[in-house]
């Protein structure tokens, strides 16, 4: 059983690693190309090499993005918000919705259309 698991992991690694290497190579080339096209013309900065572009990607991920994957970035906030909403009473929930509508949605209250019955 353990050997079967090891072979499955090895197959997966042999399939994933080449795509990962290709992805990193393409991203490095794109960053280098964009930098070399834009930065010298806009700001007068020097051209960079491919390896400097990869280093720039790694540095920017460390400083701004971290190395966690894109999966589940908003999941924690969404989960926390759902927990808070579940703990609210119906009155608190309605007050929260009204606050959101006032901030992000319609500012004036919704006006219902008049009845379709003619006045006699």
ABEGO torsion letter per residue (X at the ends): XAAAAAAAAAAAAAAAAAAAAAAAAAAAAAAAAAAAAAAAAAAGBBBBBAAAAAAAAAAAAAAAAEABBABGAAAAAAAAAAAAAAABBAAAAAAAAAAAAAAABBABBBBBBBBABBBX
